[in-house]
Amino acid sequence: MDADGSVTHWLRQLQAGEHQAAQGLWERYFRRLVGLARAKLRSGRRLAADEEDVALSAFDSFCRAAEEGRFPQLRDRDNLWRVLMLITARKAVHLLRDERRLKRGGGATLAESGGDDLDQIVGREPSPDFAAQVAEECQRLLTRLDNPGLITVALMKMDGHSNEEIAKHMECAPRSVGRKLQLIRRIWEKAGAE
């Protein structure tokens, strides 16, 4: 395969802010993401969104994050597929969670279809090797943050808390949390370049 058509080349272009590189990645991965989302969404009932919506949302989130420099360690197709799988799986889980909320029937229809446990729908866990790699990388990045406040913000953000929730916990303004997150990103980008 020539360099202009390689995943690594497209990935570097996307990380450099060249939006057209997303097209090659889209063509290469979209169908696989749809298949993954379909497997995660098997609930036996019609949802407000389908597997293509989940795959599209996941790919869009990945592209925006890559252009913002949020994946400095992402360098090849293997790492890319892992990131895309993780984002897609999370989007599917969030869709299922949102569908179970009270305003959507509290999950009664999901339970009637035999999907009463969200863990059964989500599927298998990541491989032990991948989980160890993720844990090791998280620990490495957290050690770069020499301030306990930054570590708290990073951990809460990784756990899915909003800036407002973090601000309330830390007894500061949401703008302060935003500034701390920007500082964390800069530190981690620098750590990725080393």
Secondary structure, DSSP 8 states (H G I E B T S, - for coil): --GGG-HHHHHHHHHTT-TTHHHHHHHHHHHHHHHHHHHHT--SS--SS-HHHHHHHHHHHHHHHHHTT--TT--SHHHHHHHHHHHHHHHHHHHHHHHHSGGGTTTHHHHHTT---HHHHH-----HHHHHHHHHHHHHHHHT--SHHHHHHHHHHHTT--HHHHHHHHTS-HHHHHHHHHHHHHHHHHHHH-
